[in-house]
Amino acid sequence: MTGAPAGPRPPASGPPPVPFGARLAAAVAATGPLCLGIDPSAALLDAWGLPDDPSGLRRFALRCVEAVAGVLPAVKPQVAFFERHGAAGYAALEEVLAACRGAGLLAVADAKRGDIDSTAAAYGDAWVGSGPLAADAVTVHPYLGLDALRPLLDTAWATGRGVFVVVRSSNAEGRSVQEAVGSSGDTVADALLRQVAALNAARSEHPGSVGAVVGATLEPSAFPLASLGGPILAPGVGAQGATASDVAVRFAGCAAGTVLPSASRSVLAAGPSAAALRRAAASLRDEIAAGWA
């Protein structure tokens, strides 16, 4: 499969920006359904023969971008691995996000931010605004209340960027909170999915701006994911145990271009060669695509 640029970034002024959901669907159609997590942990840096410092971090992440440009629709830099290096780490992340823009790759900042009022607005400015850390989308935590994130969502709607709400994460430790049943009879996770669907229905002029993180390792819940009205980021493919077949079953019925399965270690283990990374990413991408065919 050959790729094409994911489309222009939202302009600071001029015509209304293209909503994130539309850009994601176009990118997936052009290249196939897989997002590469860029996770430059100390262990992976060492495995690639790179130093555990900002220079090694930068080389690792930029090699990932080089490897999958035109092969995958998106990458997902894990912000924690950059911020552990302080200001120099953030400078590397800015460079990586700029490289994604130049390569036509959508970038999902896996920052898992979440707060209220002016702090939520500040997170919006940082991650989905117009500053140097702005990505095409950002992951957020809703456990101060999804409505508390409205200032951040407002920024995403205005700029054509996206927000992925962590709803059903792929880690086992999240089960006790996410599967707790509330007074409505819904689990916490399903109640959040209904709120995300309501937000998308209310802002139909911005299709696909609010999505959800739903682990590919999890059996389907009661909420019909095909009615979410926004994209789904599905981590857990590869090293965490989810297979291409799992993806096809667990997200059956979802519209084309709305599900973005994500893999990290299973692809990154092929490095440090950019060519080997490209082959590993393309192989998993094609396996997932074939499962949906």
Stockholm file with secondary structure:
# STOCKHOLM 1.0

chainA/1-293         MTGAPAGPRPPASGPPPVPFGARLAAAVAATGPLCLGIDPSAALLDAWGLPDDPSGLRRFALRCVEAVAGVLPAVKPQVAFFERHGAAGYAALEEVLAACRGAGLLAVADAKRGDIDSTAAAYGDAWVGSGPLAADAVTVHPYLGLDALRPLLDTAWATGRGVFVVVRSSNAEGRSVQEAVGSSGDTVADALLRQVAALNAARSEHPGSVGAVVGATLEPSAFPLASLGGPILAPGVGAQGATASDVAVRFAGCAAGTVLPSASRSVLAAGPSAAALRRAAASLRDEIAAGWA
#=GR chainA/1-293 SS CCCCCCCCCCCSSSSCCCCHHHHHHHHHHHHCSCEEEECCCHHHHHHTTCCSSHHHHHHHHHHHHHHHBTTBSEEEEBHHHHHTTHHHHHHHHHHHHHHHHHHTCEEEEEEEECCCHHHHHHHHHHHHSSSTTCCSEEEECCTTCGGGGHHHHHHHHHHTCEEEEEEECSSGGGHHHHTCBCTTSSBHHHHHHHHHHHHHHHTTTSTTSEEEEECTTSCCCSSCGGGSSSCEEEEEESTTSBCHHHHHHHTTTCCTTSEEEEECHHHHTTCSCHHHHHHHHHHHHHHHHHHHC
#=GC SS_cons         CCCCCCCCCCCSSSSCCCCHHHHHHHHHHHHCSCEEEECCCHHHHHHTTCCSSHHHHHHHHHHHHHHHBTTBSEEEEBHHHHHTTHHHHHHHHHHHHHHHHHHTCEEEEEEEECCCHHHHHHHHHHHHSSSTTCCSEEEECCTTCGGGGHHHHHHHHHHTCEEEEEEECSSGGGHHHHTCBCTTSSBHHHHHHHHHHHHHHHTTTSTTSEEEEECTTSCCCSSCGGGSSSCEEEEEESTTSBCHHHHHHHTTTCCTTSEEEEECHHHHTTCSCHHHHHHHHHHHHHHHHHHHC
//
